[in-house]
Structures are given as structure tokens and as C-alpha cells.
Amino acid sequence: MTTETRLKREIARTPALAQAGAGLMKPKRNKTTSRLKTFGTKEWVKKTVNCCTGCSHDCRYCFARSMAVRFRQLSPEEWKNERVRWKDVEKDYGHYDGMVMLPSSHDITPTNFDACFTVLKKLMEAGNRALVVSKPHLECIAKICDEMEQYKSQILFRFTIGACDNEILSFWEPNAPRYEERKAALKYAFEKGYETSVSTEPMLDSDHIEDLVSELLPFVTDAMWIGTMNHLHRIEINDEAVEMAIRKIQAGQTEERIKAIYERLKGNQKIKWKAEIKKIVGLPQAEKPGMDK
């Protein structure tokens, strides 16, 4: 069954999706984010470090991708061709106040691994604590774990896993690893004694969020973050399958659905909520960058 066929069937049996209409639509602009005190990467860190332009994972919802295309820095076709910025690899890195996130506008892939590893090592040697964020390739994470043993106490991994359904993952994140590889990377880092966490932002399959939590939490030492898909208005709608997929995301992150998910999971101390969800359920927001981690 193709993704488009599957989505059509889901729309037919889901009132919230069917009510969105059959024609192409432009998603409503999400105004919530602009009113939040601290959101995005600022919830976790004050400082982000990147050494590439573009990302081979080519995720449809990627904010960095949409901004690069919007300001004509790259075309949509060029974005997936990673380009290492050697000046950012070769420069010196000092000690920063608070945790440093690497990367934030691209990912760590087999193609750019050497560049990312070099930057991470420099950050470690300068005494920084790093939040390593990735849709993880097992070979990359294994190399970091095996070769960064002496810096283990300075590294917190945060692996982005938005669903356990590979069809959903491959639609939204076309070239990123499959669910099984991401889970294996999480388990590898956990068993090697590193601090581990998961980012389920965006939540790609709200219908099965509890299944995802149940499968991944045994390998999480820190927290599992849950967040919505934002900037929906920036996603290019170039065919019916994209429109239907957006409608499914919208139906899965209505205030009613978010509040229901929160009520079911709020008792779990390892579950944390991103700013957009905090806004909906009435939780206090971080006052300053880096306060949530």
C-alpha cells in the first residue's frame, strides 16, 4: 500500500481529517511559537554549533531547510547535498557558558562524520558539555561512543525519533535512518554508559505515542521530550500526499489531542514537554535560554 493510499484511507475514517476538505489547502500559520518566551533549541541550550550547510536527510518539515530556500541560499534540490564548512571545522572553540548543542541545522551523517567528530572533540577538549542531537546513524554513534570514552561525562545524546512506523518516518524524513537503526543507536549509547535522551519533536504519529514511549524509555537516562510539528505553513505542498499528511499531523496535535496525551503521560517523570505543548496544557515556560535542557 502506498503512502498516499494509506493516508486517503485514514482521512476517510477519521472525522477530524475528513472535515479539512478534499482540495489542496495551505496550513494555518502557527502563531503560538511567536508568543513563547523560550522555544526551539533555546529551551535546551544557549549556544549551538554547526559545521555544514545542507543535510542529506532532507526532512520535509526542516525549519533550516525552509529558511535556506526562502532566502535563496539554496534550492530545495541543493539542500540534501551536504557541504562541510571547513572554516568552522578548523577554527578553535573555547569554553562556553552552559551546554553546547551540536548540531542544530544539519545532522551527523556518514558523509560529514569526520568534520562533526573533529568539532565535537574540540568542544570536549575545551571542557564543554555537549548535547549531541541526531536522527542517529548507528555507525556514527558507535564511533563517537567508542572514541570519546574519556569525555563520557561531558556528552548527553538526544536522538530524534518521531514515530516507530517506518512508512511515516520515510515520508517525513526521506533519507534518515529507519526506526530500528535509531533505536539500536540509542541502546548502544545507553549500554556504553552515556547519558541518553530522546526528542519526539515533531511527534509524527500521535496515535501511537505511548507505544513509542514504552519502547524507548528503558534506554533513556535523562528524558524523552515530546513536541508538535511547527511552521506547517512553510511546508511545500506539491502533491496530494503532502496535503493529506499535513492534515493528519494537524488532527493529531489539536488542543484536545495534546491535552489527552498530556493527561495520560504526565505522571512519568522522564517525559518532558516542549514549549508549544506547555502553552496548551498550562505548564510554566523556561524564562531564559538553556533552562530546560
C-alpha positions as CSV (number, residue, x, y, z in Angstrom):
1,M,0.0,0.0,0.0
2,T,1.4,3.4,-1.0
3,T,1.7,6.3,1.5
4,E,-0.9,8.2,-0.5
5,T,-3.4,5.3,-0.4
6,R,-2.9,4.8,3.2
7,L,-3.4,8.5,4.0
8,K,-6.6,8.5,2.0
9,R,-8.0,5.6,4.0
10,E,-7.1,7.3,7.2
11,I,-8.8,10.5,6.2
12,A,-11.9,8.6,5.2
13,R,-12.3,7.0,8.6
14,T,-11.1,10.0,10.7
15,P,-13.7,12.8,11.0
16,A,-11.0,15.4,12.1
17,L,-9.2,14.8,8.8
18,A,-12.2,14.5,6.6
19,Q,-13.5,17.8,7.8
20,A,-10.4,19.6,6.5
21,G,-11.8,19.1,2.9
22,A,-10.7,17.3,-0.2
23,G,-8.9,20.1,-2.0
24,L,-5.4,21.4,-1.5
25,M,-5.1,23.8,1.4
26,K,-2.4,25.9,2.9
27,P,-1.9,25.1,6.6
28,K,-2.8,27.8,9.0
29,R,0.1,29.7,10.4
30,N,1.0,28.7,13.9
31,K,1.1,31.9,16.0
32,T,1.8,30.2,19.3
33,T,5.6,30.0,18.9
34,S,6.0,33.7,18.5
35,R,4.3,34.3,21.8
36,L,6.5,31.8,23.7
37,K,9.3,33.2,26.0
38,T,11.8,30.5,25.1
39,F,11.3,27.9,22.4
40,G,13.2,25.7,19.9
41,T,16.8,25.0,20.7
42,K,16.8,27.8,23.2
43,E,14.8,25.6,25.6
44,W,17.8,23.3,25.9
45,V,20.9,25.4,25.3
46,K,22.3,29.0,24.9
47,K,24.8,28.0,22.3
48,T,24.5,25.9,19.1
49,V,27.4,24.8,16.9
50,N,27.2,23.7,13.2
51,C,29.8,22.9,10.6
52,C,27.7,22.1,7.5
53,T,25.3,23.7,5.1
54,G,22.5,21.4,4.0
55,C,21.5,18.0,5.2
56,S,21.2,14.7,3.4
57,H,18.2,13.6,5.5
58,D,16.2,16.2,3.6
59,C,13.3,16.3,6.1
60,R,10.1,17.8,4.7
61,Y,9.4,19.9,7.9
62,C,13.0,21.1,8.5
63,F,13.0,24.8,9.5
64,A,16.6,25.3,8.5
65,R,15.8,23.9,5.0
66,S,12.8,26.1,4.6
67,M,14.7,29.2,5.7
68,A,17.6,28.5,3.3
69,V,15.2,28.0,0.5
70,R,13.1,31.1,1.4
71,F,16.1,33.3,1.4
72,R,17.5,31.7,-1.8
73,Q,20.7,30.5,-0.1
74,L,20.0,27.0,-1.6
75,S,17.4,25.4,-3.8
76,P,15.3,22.5,-2.4
77,E,17.3,20.2,-4.6
78,E,20.6,21.5,-3.3
79,W,19.8,21.2,0.4
80,K,20.3,17.5,0.5
81,N,23.9,17.8,-0.8
82,E,25.8,18.4,2.4
83,R,28.6,20.9,2.2
84,V,31.2,21.0,5.0
85,R,32.1,24.5,6.1
86,W,35.8,23.9,6.7
87,K,36.4,27.2,8.3
88,D,34.0,26.1,11.1
89,V,35.8,22.8,11.4
90,E,39.3,24.2,11.5
91,K,38.7,27.1,13.9
92,D,39.3,27.0,17.7
93,Y,36.5,26.5,20.1
94,G,36.6,27.9,23.6
95,H,34.7,27.1,26.8
96,Y,31.0,28.3,26.6
97,D,28.6,29.1,29.4
98,G,26.2,26.2,29.7
99,M,25.6,23.2,27.5
100,V,26.5,23.4,23.7
101,M,24.3,21.8,21.1
102,L,25.9,20.0,18.1
103,P,24.4,20.2,15.6
104,S,21.2,22.2,15.2
105,S,20.8,23.0,11.4
106,H,22.1,19.7,9.9
107,D,22.7,16.2,11.2
108,I,25.7,13.9,11.8
109,T,25.9,11.5,8.8
110,P,28.5,9.1,7.4
111,T,29.3,11.8,4.8
112,N,30.1,14.6,7.2
113,F,31.1,12.5,10.2
114,D,34.8,13.4,10.2
115,A,34.0,17.1,10.3
116,C,31.4,16.8,13.0
117,F,33.7,14.5,15.1
118,T,36.5,17.0,14.8
119,V,34.3,19.8,16.1
120,L,32.9,17.7,18.9
121,K,36.4,16.7,20.0
122,K,37.5,20.4,20.1
123,L,34.5,21.2,22.2
124,M,35.3,18.4,24.6
125,E,39.0,19.4,24.9
126,A,37.9,22.9,25.8
127,G,35.9,21.5,28.7
128,N,32.4,22.0,27.3
129,R,29.4,19.8,28.0
130,A,27.7,18.9,24.7
131,L,24.2,18.0,23.7
132,V,24.7,15.8,20.7
133,V,21.4,15.8,18.7
134,S,20.8,13.5,15.8
135,K,18.5,11.2,13.8
136,P,21.2,8.7,14.5
137,H,23.2,6.5,12.1
138,L,24.4,3.6,14.2
139,E,27.9,3.6,12.7
140,C,28.3,7.3,13.6
141,I,27.1,7.0,17.1
142,A,29.2,3.9,17.7
143,K,32.3,5.7,16.6
144,I,31.6,8.6,18.9
145,C,30.9,6.3,21.9
146,D,33.9,4.2,21.3
147,E,36.4,7.1,20.7
148,M,35.0,9.6,23.2
149,E,35.2,7.4,26.3
150,Q,37.4,9.9,28.2
151,Y,34.7,12.6,27.6
152,K,31.7,10.4,28.5
153,S,30.7,12.6,31.4
154,Q,30.6,15.7,29.1
155,I,28.2,14.2,26.5
156,L,24.4,13.9,26.5
157,F,22.9,12.3,23.4
158,R,19.5,13.3,22.2
159,F,18.1,11.2,19.4
160,T,15.2,12.4,17.3
161,I,12.6,9.6,16.9
162,G,9.2,10.9,16.0
163,A,7.5,7.6,15.3
164,C,8.1,3.9,15.3
165,D,6.4,3.4,11.9
166,N,9.0,3.4,9.1
167,E,6.4,4.4,6.5
168,I,5.7,7.6,8.4
169,L,9.4,8.2,9.1
170,S,10.4,7.7,5.5
171,F,7.6,10.1,4.3
172,W,8.6,13.0,6.5
173,E,12.4,12.2,6.8
174,P,13.1,10.6,3.4
175,N,16.8,9.8,3.9
176,A,17.1,9.5,7.6
177,P,17.7,6.1,9.3
178,R,14.9,3.7,9.9
179,Y,13.3,3.3,13.3
180,E,15.2,0.1,14.1
181,E,18.6,1.8,13.5
182,R,17.7,4.8,15.6
183,K,16.6,2.6,18.5
184,A,19.8,0.5,18.1
185,A,21.9,3.7,18.3
186,L,20.0,4.7,21.5
187,K,20.6,1.3,23.0
188,Y,24.2,1.3,22.0
189,A,24.9,4.7,23.7
190,F,22.9,3.6,26.8
191,E,24.8,0.3,27.2
192,K,28.1,2.1,26.7
193,G,27.2,4.2,29.8
194,Y,26.5,7.6,28.1
195,E,23.7,9.9,29.1
196,T,20.8,9.4,26.7
197,S,17.6,11.2,25.8
198,V,15.0,11.2,23.0
199,S,13.4,14.1,21.2
200,T,9.9,13.2,19.8
201,E,9.7,16.6,18.2
202,P,7.9,16.6,15.9
203,M,5.5,14.0,17.1
204,L,4.8,12.2,13.8
205,D,2.3,9.6,15.0
206,S,0.3,10.8,17.9
207,D,-2.0,7.8,17.7
208,H,0.9,5.6,18.9
209,I,2.9,7.9,21.1
210,E,2.5,5.6,24.1
211,D,3.9,2.7,22.2
212,L,6.9,4.8,21.3
213,V,7.4,5.9,24.9
214,S,7.1,2.3,26.1
215,E,9.7,1.0,23.6
216,L,12.3,3.8,24.1
217,L,12.2,4.8,27.8
218,P,14.1,1.7,29.0
219,F,17.2,3.1,27.2
220,V,16.7,6.7,28.3
221,T,18.7,8.0,31.3
222,D,17.7,11.7,31.1
223,A,14.3,12.5,29.4
224,M,12.1,12.0,26.5
225,W,10.9,15.3,25.0
226,I,7.5,15.5,23.2
227,G,6.7,18.4,20.9
228,T,4.5,19.4,18.0
229,M,5.3,20.0,14.3
230,N,5.6,23.7,13.9
231,H,5.9,26.1,10.9
232,L,3.4,24.0,9.0
233,H,2.8,26.9,6.7
234,R,6.3,26.7,5.4
235,I,6.0,23.1,4.2
236,E,5.8,23.0,0.4
237,I,2.5,21.3,-0.7
238,N,3.5,19.9,-4.1
239,D,1.1,16.9,-4.2
240,E,-2.0,15.4,-2.6
241,A,0.1,13.1,-0.4
242,V,1.8,16.0,1.3
243,E,-1.5,17.8,1.9
244,M,-3.0,14.7,3.4
245,A,0.0,14.1,5.6
246,I,-0.2,17.7,6.9
247,R,-3.9,17.2,7.7
248,K,-3.1,14.1,9.7
249,I,-0.4,16.0,11.7
250,Q,-2.9,18.8,12.3
251,A,-5.6,16.4,13.5
252,G,-3.1,14.7,15.8
253,Q,-2.0,17.9,17.5
254,T,-5.2,19.8,18.2
255,E,-5.5,21.2,21.7
256,E,-7.9,18.4,22.6
257,R,-5.5,15.7,21.4
258,I,-2.5,17.3,23.1
259,K,-4.3,17.6,26.4
260,A,-5.4,14.0,26.3
261,I,-1.8,12.8,25.6
262,Y,-0.5,15.0,28.4
263,E,-3.0,13.6,30.9
264,R,-2.0,10.1,30.0
265,L,1.7,10.6,30.3
266,K,2.1,13.4,32.8
267,G,2.8,11.0,35.7
268,N,6.0,9.8,34.0
269,Q,8.9,11.8,35.4
270,K,11.1,11.1,32.4
271,I,8.6,12.8,30.0
272,K,9.2,16.4,29.3
273,W,7.2,18.8,27.1
274,K,8.3,21.3,24.5
275,A,7.2,24.9,24.8
276,E,4.3,24.7,22.4
277,I,2.7,21.8,24.5
278,K,3.5,23.6,27.7
279,K,1.5,26.6,26.4
280,I,-1.5,24.4,25.6
281,V,-1.6,22.5,28.9
282,G,-0.7,25.4,31.1
283,L,2.8,24.4,32.3
284,P,5.3,27.2,33.2
285,Q,7.8,28.0,30.4
286,A,11.5,28.4,30.7
287,E,12.3,32.1,31.4
288,K,15.8,32.0,29.9
289,P,17.7,30.0,27.2
290,G,19.1,26.7,28.4
291,M,17.0,26.4,31.5
292,D,15.1,23.2,30.5
293,K,18.0,21.1,29.0
